[in-house]
Amino acid sequence: MATDAVHQWPALDVRWLGRVSYGEALAIQEAMFRVGRSHHLLLLEHPHVFTYGPSADLSANLKCVPSEVGADFVAVNRGGDITYHGPGQLVGYPLLTLAPKGPNGPADSVAYVCSVEQVLIDTLRDLGLDNAGRQQGYPGVWLDAGTERARKIAAIGVRVGRRRSMHGFALNVTTDLTFMRDHIVPCGIAEFPVTSIAEEGIDVDMQAVVDALVVHAAKRWGGGAMRRADVAWRHTPDDLSAFSRGEGAGEPVRLMSRLARAGVTDAIELSERKPDWIRPHVNHGETVMSLKRTLRDLQLVTVCEEAGCPNLSECWNDGTATFMVLGERCTRACGFCLVDTRKPTEPDIDEPRRVADAVRRMGLSYVVLTMVARDDLDDGGMGHVTDCVRAIRAVDPTIQVETLISDVRGTRSLDVLLDERPDILNHNIETVACLQRAVRPSAGYARSLSVLARAKAAGLTTKSGLIVGMGETDAEVIDTLRDLAAVGVDIVTIGQYLRPTSHHLPVSRWVHPDTFDMYKRAGEDLGISHVEASPLTRSSYHAKDAAAHAAPVAVTIGAR
């Protein structure tokens, strides 16, 4: 077993991410490459896209207008010419620390490329393609190499820098080969054809190919050990809320059967008494009532009330509240959330002024702004959130602003807010990979990682959150912390799921406070600056302490 191309790690973190846009996957890769904590293999499919490296000869090798054949067109910093990715093609991105050629030397890139080829060759031979091998002078994996029938089944294009790897391989499983035969000269190689596992007469689905490949990847790059997490293998447009499909308001997505398909069958009855450790102590004293009057006077909404947060009295007594902008109606239908899902109204253009007025009247030095998902708006609401940040800073530029946002459907509209540079960019991943389809079907695990990665690349302090007790295991929570650490997230909150109504997902377990302490230790050991974890923790709970741990300058929340 050859493993000398890769620095020795105890296990390889393997993630099947489903179908992910090229831009989102690239943002995750770049973050993991830059942060350097990860030992990951990301496996996924892309929508139709042509990518090309700096040395690509597009005049000779691009034979179409990409947009006219329904494909994106992306320049990337990797070796190789133009290539294609699309449905039915297994794309793998190893994010590894490579072994040096000698003491303190550069990475042995040649040995690494050979190891990638060997993982693919071994996988194909397991699937019945005993003729898989290398073609002298050409990177990638070939069938019947060295003969007049040679044909390429997998492409390889990697980048290595500071002994870290990114980009990787593309293996044709059931790929529509017309994109490579008719629209480009793949990898600039015109003299040999391309093929796929299906075209070779082998009937195998993507999951079976992944199952075979990860065993060989773990042998090569993880000493035989791996930690694997998969998003749902069946994800269709029907999983999305009507708004996310572009159809306007509609019936909520049914989620319960998806929990069962994810292996979650335990449920606690809504009527069962909660353990003492998650019974909040409510005390609506004069401070709380005063804040209520201020918010009602300015016709503002707080997520504290709308989401039924158990910490309302504690936070409000401390002079802290989280403003929910863009209305109280969300265009998604997550299985854990109490927020209204009726058709939303138009954004209130006066809301930024009223939020800033409330901040002034309440004497806040730290403000949390959250939002409902607004898939009905072209920019996902980013312009409005940005206007709120600007209005608050116009009151006092020293006020710290945290924004807790949706994923904005993965669009470039996120850049509008990133350019305003909120003090903390918070986006919740919410749950572990395998439960995403049941818990928040209009979102995505990879998309959330990409939002956080893009914010980190912009130089912002980043924050994310999980709710537990919906069917995940402790190991899966740690895997998610590992992924958040790998893209450079600074702060993570973890709290117990509390079922709002009988129409929401059930609670599968009450997580003990000692387990939350374990989550905190594990996350901080992985490199996350601060993990706030307890049964009653929510996204903005103890935000001032978390911000102080993550930022070099102390931050104070509450009345000045």
Buried (B, 14 or more C-beta within 10 A) or exposed (E): EEBEBBBEBEBBBBBBBBBBBBBBBBBBBBBBBBBBBBBBBBBBBBBBBBBBBEEBEBEEBBEBEBEEBEBBBBEBEBBBBBBBBBBBBBBBBBBBBBBEEEEEEEBBBEBBBBBBBBBBBBBBBBBEBEBBBBBEEBBBBBBBBEEEEBBBBBBBBBBBEEBBBBBBBBBBBBBBBEBBBEBBBBBBBEEBBBBBBBBBEBEBEBEBBBBBBBBBBBBBBBBEEBBBBBBBBEBEEEBBBBBBBEEEBBEEBEBBEBBEEBEBEEBBEEEEEBEEBBEBEEEEEEBBEEBBEBBEEBEBBBBBBBBBBBBBBBBBBBBBBBBBBBBBBBBBBBBBBBBEBEEBEEBBEEBBBBBBBBBEEBEBBBBBBBBBBBBBBEBBBBBBBBBBBEBBBEBEEEBBBBBBBBBBBBBEBBEBBBEBEBBBBBBBBBBBBBBBBBBBBBBBBBBBBBBBBBBBBBEBBBBBBBBBBBBBEEEBBBBBBBBBBBBBBBBBBBBBBBBBEEEBBBBBBBBEBEBBEBBBEBBBEBBBBBBBBBBBBBBBBBBBBBBBBBBEEEBEBBEE
